[in-house]
Amino acid sequence: MGTNFLQEEIKEANLSYLLLARQMIQDDQDTAVFRLGISKELAGIVADLSPAQLLKMASSSSLLCSFRFDEKLLLNMITDYNKDRMMSQAHTAILMAGYPMEVFAA
């Protein structure tokens, strides 16, 4: 895998994320803010982006979204096959939703 390939994959992921985020915000801003782990101010900015601005942001070489399961407890809950898997995943989603996005931004 070359650097150019990885950069293109990041750009594609960014564009997909921004399009999804904008659609979620337009459908229901409060739910989108909760699920995306962003502030209302950022949600307003994303919703107001023009197509050209959206493409320019997506072309960044940095991943715009972040994963919110850095905690060892959450990873153990997802991968623990001794428990009922559906309940484990649901419990993990509930716990992750309760964390503010700032906890995961480092």
Order of alpha helices (4+ residues) and beta strands (2+ residues): alpha-alpha-alpha-alpha-alpha-alpha-alpha
